[in-house]
Amino acid sequence: MTSLDEIKNLLDGTLDPETLEENPELYEMAESIYGRRALEHMGVEAPERPTESIVQPNGDAKHEVQMPTMPMLPPEPKVDVPKYRSWRLFILTFIVTSIILTNVFLGFGSFLPICDSPDSQTICEDKLILSEIADYQSPNSWTQTMDFAIFDIAILVTLSLVMLFSLRKK
């Protein structure tokens, strides 16, 4: 440690240059106070400084190993990936939602000739029940328009959520 008298002499400017060369702590103080050029002008040479190292314990051994410090590298800059929307999924769900809503409000039978013949028992101008779509020729597969079934509502809600999900940027 540096004594208070040496620090006082350093601040007064009366400290011996050899003392500065021998004591790295005093030299650092003088360098921060007066500057390196002023010290070089006075003929004071910088003392040798030990390499920066970290002292780490070596397991259960009784001696310590000095590890050199690794310089901290700056973090790599983040590359901004352009965000995009899934327009294909949006268009697909929009088309399917539109078809289902058309079936609910107008009925498929009003514009698609899906019935076999005009004298059939199936009334084709009504709404096709989506859960009975495999047996579309049966009279039980058709119902009044504007008649919302739980299955229709579940499909519409699911498709609407998928459509909204596809609009978010990835």
NUVONU-16413 format. One record per residue (C-alpha): residue in one letter; x, y, z; chain. Coordinates in steps of 0.25 Angstrom, whole numbers, plus 2048, in hexadecimal, padded with zeros to 3 digits. Each point is the difference from the previous one (the first is absolute). Layout:
N
+------+-----+-----+-----+-------+
: resn :  c1 :  c2 :  c3 : chain :
+------+-----+-----+-----+-------+
:    a :   X :   Y :   Z :     A :
...
+------+-----+-----+-----+-------+
***
This chain:
170
+------+-----+-----+-----+-------+
: resn :  c1 :  c2 :  c3 : chain :
+------+-----+-----+-----+-------+
:    m : 800 : 800 : 800 :     A :
:    t : 804 : 80E : 7FE :     A :
:    s : 802 : 809 : 80C :     A :
:    l : 7F9 : 80D : 802 :     A :
:    d : 80D : 808 : 7FF :     A :
:    e : 803 : 7FB : 7F3 :     A :
:    i : 7F3 : 804 : 7FA :     A :
:    k : 801 : 80D : 807 :     A :
:    n : 80D : 802 : 7F9 :     A :
:    l : 7FB : 7FC : 7F3 :     A :
:    l : 7F5 : 80A : 801 :     A :
:    d : 809 : 80B : 804 :     A :
:    g : 80A : 7FC : 7F4 :     A :
:    t : 80B : 7FD : 80A :     A :
:    l : 801 : 7F1 : 7FE :     A :
:    d : 80D : 7FA : 7FB :     A :
:    p : 7FF : 7FB : 7F1 :     A :
:    e : 807 : 7F3 : 805 :     A :
:    t : 7F4 : 7FD : 809 :     A :
:    l : 7F6 : 801 : 7F5 :     A :
:    e : 808 : 7F6 : 7F8 :     A :
:    e : 801 : 7F6 : 80B :     A :
:    n : 7F1 : 801 : 804 :     A :
:    p : 7F6 : 7FD : 7F5 :     A :
:    e : 7F4 : 805 : 809 :     A :
:    l : 807 : 80E : 802 :     A :
:    y : 803 : 801 : 7F1 :     A :
:    e : 7F2 : 7FD : 7FC :     A :
:    m : 7FB : 80B : 80A :     A :
:    a : 80B : 80A : 7FA :     A :
:    e : 7FC : 7FC : 7F2 :     A :
:    s : 7F1 : 803 : 802 :     A :
:    i : 803 : 80D : 807 :     A :
:    y : 80C : 806 : 7F8 :     A :
:    g : 7FF : 7F8 : 7F3 :     A :
:    r : 809 : 7F6 : 7F9 :     A :
:    r : 807 : 80B : 7F8 :     A :
:    a : 804 : 808 : 80C :     A :
:    l : 806 : 7F4 : 807 :     A :
:    e : 808 : 7FD : 7F3 :     A :
:    h : 804 : 80E : 800 :     A :
:    m : 805 : 7FF : 80E :     A :
:    g : 808 : 7F3 : 7FC :     A :
:    v : 7F7 : 7F6 : 808 :     A :
:    e : 7FF : 7F3 : 7F9 :     A :
:    a : 7F3 : 7F7 : 802 :     A :
:    p : 803 : 7F4 : 809 :     A :
:    e : 7FD : 7F3 : 7FB :     A :
:    r : 7F2 : 7FB : 802 :     A :
:    p : 7FC : 7F2 : 802 :     A :
:    t : 7F7 : 7F9 : 7F6 :     A :
:    e : 7F2 : 801 : 803 :     A :
:    s : 7FC : 7F2 : 806 :     A :
:    i : 7F5 : 7FA : 808 :     A :
:    v : 804 : 7F7 : 80C :     A :
:    q : 7F7 : 7F4 : 800 :     A :
:    p : 800 : 7F4 : 80A :     A :
:    n : 805 : 7F3 : 7FA :     A :
:    g : 7F6 : 7F6 : 806 :     A :
:    d : 805 : 7FA : 80D :     A :
:    a : 80F : 804 : 7FE :     A :
:    k : 806 : 80A : 80A :     A :
:    h : 806 : 808 : 7F5 :     A :
:    e : 7F9 : 80A : 7F7 :     A :
:    v : 801 : 801 : 7F0 :     A :
:    q : 800 : 80D : 7F9 :     A :
:    m : 7F8 : 800 : 7F4 :     A :
:    p : 802 : 80B : 7F5 :     A :
:    t : 7F3 : 809 : 7FE :     A :
:    m : 7F9 : 7FE : 7F3 :     A :
:    p : 7FC : 80D : 7F9 :     A :
:    m : 7F1 : 802 : 800 :     A :
:    l : 7FB : 800 : 7F1 :     A :
:    p : 7F5 : 809 : 7FD :     A :
:    p : 7F3 : 7F9 : 7FE :     A :
:    e : 7FD : 7FC : 7F1 :     A :
:    p : 7F6 : 80A : 7FA :     A :
:    k : 7F2 : 7FA : 7FE :     A :
:    v : 7FC : 7FF : 7F2 :     A :
:    d : 7F2 : 805 : 7FE :     A :
:    v : 7F8 : 7F5 : 7F9 :     A :
:    p : 7F5 : 806 : 7F8 :     A :
:    k : 7F2 : 7FD : 806 :     A :
:    y : 7F5 : 7FB : 7F7 :     A :
:    r : 7F2 : 7FB : 800 :     A :
:    s : 7FB : 7F3 : 7FC :     A :
:    w : 7F7 : 804 : 7F5 :     A :
:    r : 7FE : 7F3 : 7FA :     A :
:    l : 7FA : 7FB : 80D :     A :
:    f : 7F7 : 80C : 801 :     A :
:    i : 7FB : 7FF : 7F2 :     A :
:    l : 7FD : 7F1 : 802 :     A :
:    t : 7F8 : 802 : 80D :     A :
:    f : 7F9 : 80D : 7FA :     A :
:    i : 7FB : 7F7 : 7F5 :     A :
:    v : 7FB : 7F5 : 808 :     A :
:    t : 7FA : 809 : 80A :     A :
:    s : 7F9 : 807 : 7F5 :     A :
:    i : 7FB : 7F3 : 7FA :     A :
:    i : 7FA : 7FC : 80E :     A :
:    l : 7F9 : 80E : 802 :     A :
:    t : 7FA : 7FF : 7F2 :     A :
:    n : 7FB : 7F2 : 804 :     A :
:    v : 7FA : 805 : 80D :     A :
:    f : 7F9 : 80D : 7FA :     A :
:    l : 7FD : 7FC : 7F2 :     A :
:    g : 801 : 7F1 : 800 :     A :
:    f : 808 : 7F8 : 7F6 :     A :
:    g : 7F4 : 7FA : 7F9 :     A :
:    s : 7FC : 80E : 7FB :     A :
:    f : 80B : 801 : 7F6 :     A :
:    l : 807 : 7F2 : 7FF :     A :
:    p : 7F8 : 7F5 : 7F9 :     A :
:    i : 804 : 7F5 : 80A :     A :
:    c : 7F3 : 7F8 : 800 :     A :
:    d : 7FD : 7F5 : 7F6 :     A :
:    s : 7F3 : 803 : 7FB :     A :
:    p : 7F5 : 80B : 802 :     A :
:    d : 7F6 : 7F5 : 805 :     A :
:    s : 809 : 7FB : 80B :     A :
:    q : 7FC : 801 : 80E :     A :
:    t : 80D : 809 : 803 :     A :
:    i : 7FD : 80F : 800 :     A :
:    c : 80D : 806 : 7FA :     A :
:    e : 7FD : 80F : 803 :     A :
:    d : 803 : 7FF : 80F :     A :
:    k : 80D : 7FF : 808 :     A :
:    l : 809 : 7F4 : 800 :     A :
:    i : 803 : 7FA : 80E :     A :
:    l : 80F : 800 : 800 :     A :
:    s : 801 : 7F4 : 809 :     A :
:    e : 7F7 : 7F8 : 7F6 :     A :
:    i : 808 : 805 : 7F4 :     A :
:    a : 804 : 7F1 : 7FC :     A :
:    d : 7F1 : 7FC : 7FE :     A :
:    y : 7FC : 80D : 7F9 :     A :
:    q : 7F5 : 7F9 : 7F8 :     A :
:    s : 7F8 : 7FC : 80D :     A :
:    p : 7F4 : 809 : 804 :     A :
:    n : 806 : 800 : 80E :     A :
:    s : 80D : 808 : 7FB :     A :
:    w : 7F8 : 80D : 7FD :     A :
:    t : 7FA : 80A : 809 :     A :
:    q : 7FA : 80E : 800 :     A :
:    t : 80A : 80B : 7FD :     A :
:    m : 804 : 809 : 80B :     A :
:    d : 7FF : 7F4 : 809 :     A :
:    f : 80E : 800 : 808 :     A :
:    a : 804 : 7F3 : 805 :     A :
:    i : 80B : 7FE : 80B :     A :
:    f : 809 : 7FA : 7F6 :     A :
:    d : 7FF : 80C : 7F6 :     A :
:    i : 803 : 809 : 80B :     A :
:    a : 80C : 7F8 : 805 :     A :
:    i : 806 : 800 : 7F2 :     A :
:    l : 7FD : 80F : 7FE :     A :
:    v : 807 : 803 : 80D :     A :
:    t : 80C : 7F7 : 7FD :     A :
:    l : 802 : 806 : 7F2 :     A :
:    s : 7FE : 80E : 805 :     A :
:    l : 80B : 7FE : 80A :     A :
:    v : 809 : 7F9 : 7F6 :     A :
:    m : 7FE : 80C : 7F7 :     A :
:    l : 803 : 80A : 80A :     A :
:    f : 80D : 7F8 : 804 :     A :
:    s : 804 : 800 : 7F2 :     A :
:    l : 800 : 80F : 800 :     A :
:    r : 80A : 802 : 80B :     A :
:    k : 80F : 803 : 7FB :     A :
:    k : 80A : 7F4 : 803 :     A :
+------+-----+-----+-----+-------+
***
